[in-house]
């Protein structure tokens, strides 16, 4: 009888050990590692926060000062980040300036300008400061009084991240004293203005007919949109002109500027006039 009891006890012990082994194998057995998926929205949010932090540590200061019959404009950008900041501009235009009297624009830096369509890059080391300056000599007299100046640096990307809106912009006030515009000119074109959009443009101004026949053409930096055409004027000396241009929508650039070039027959005197620009 004792032998049977001992045998049963041994068998129970063996069964218990076997169960324990199976349990350990289940607990410690090899299993595939669990990979926690990374939420892409968290990465995008982190990048946005990083760009926001970079922009907050770029200090922009602007100034506008009357100098005789003109105004000097100054941009000063200081990098207060701990790392180098790279600015990328999509053209030779790195800033925009608009001078307002009440709600009316009386001067815009980019109007009539022709900019290279090449990418321009600027780098600022930690603590480094960069200045941009522009001087405008008025071609028409302005009334004395208060004016608003909107000054904007226009990089498309900072450290490879695209910028939304115009975070590097400031508006300041300037009080202009009475002054007469300098209407003198060293070339055959003066008082040139351009109006219009979306392929329909009107350019007016004055041309000195003593230089002979003068011409205009329109191009987008790569292709001619209007071939050489004579500027329509009659009479001697300074004469007013008006040029109307119509360009088919499919010929307009998707990204770039539409520029009219006024010039003499030998092209020794030229004046670019910006008609339109697309970002």
Secondary structure, DSSP 4 states (H G I P E B T S, - for coil): -HHHHHHHHHHHHHHHHHHHHHHHHHHHS--PPPPPPPPHHHHHHHHHHHHHHHHHTEEEEEEEEEETTEEEEEEEEEE-SSS-EEEEESSS--EEEEEEETTEEEEETTTT-----S-EEEEE-TT-EEEEEEEEE-SS---SEEEEEEEEE--SEETTEEPPS--SEEEEEEEEPP-------SSSEEEEEEEEETTEEEEEEEEEGGG--EEEEEE-SSSEEEEEEE----SSSEEEEEEEEE--GGGS-SSEEEEEEEEETTSSSEEEEEEEEE-
